[in-house]
Amino acid sequence: MTLAPAILRSSFELVVERRPDLTIRFYEILFERYRALAPMFRTDRTAQAKMLAGAVSSVLDHLEDAPWLESTLGQMGAKRLEYGVTNPMYEQVGDALLATIAEVAAEAGTAPVAHQWTLAIGAIASMMQAGAALALAQPAQPSMAATSEA
């Protein structure tokens, strides 16, 4: 798998320029396609949309920094366990994100651009899932209350 950071960055700049509320559109598409996911998210998704945009921007800024990506995305995946995120949900989110980018990019969403985003979203999901799996494999740490009662 070879990512082309220039293609990913320039296409993301284009879609954000065309649709500054890109992440709001993403959530619309996500919940149109996967209604069962809606209860996992706040009713007011403005803050979440900003966090998602920031996360995508951060990932794009660090595409050449594999340790940062693995660590950061792994931690994000571990955190998603608390929200009940399962592996199939990563595919659903990826599907909605790809659809959003394709919709907004329109004619600029060429086959190479779509391919790069498919690779990138797959890699992001894999790193997040690896972080979740690692968190599940680690033994639970005793809480401070449990140790002070002993």
Buried (B, 14 or more C-beta within 10 A) or exposed (E): EEBBBEBBBEBBEBBBEEBEEBBBBBBBBBBEEBEEBEEEEEEEBEEBBEEBBEBBBEBBEBBEEEEBBBEBBBBBBBBBBEEEBEEEBBBBBBBBBBBBBBBBBEEBBEEEBBEBBEBBBBBBBBBBBBBBBEBEEEEEEEEEEEEEEE
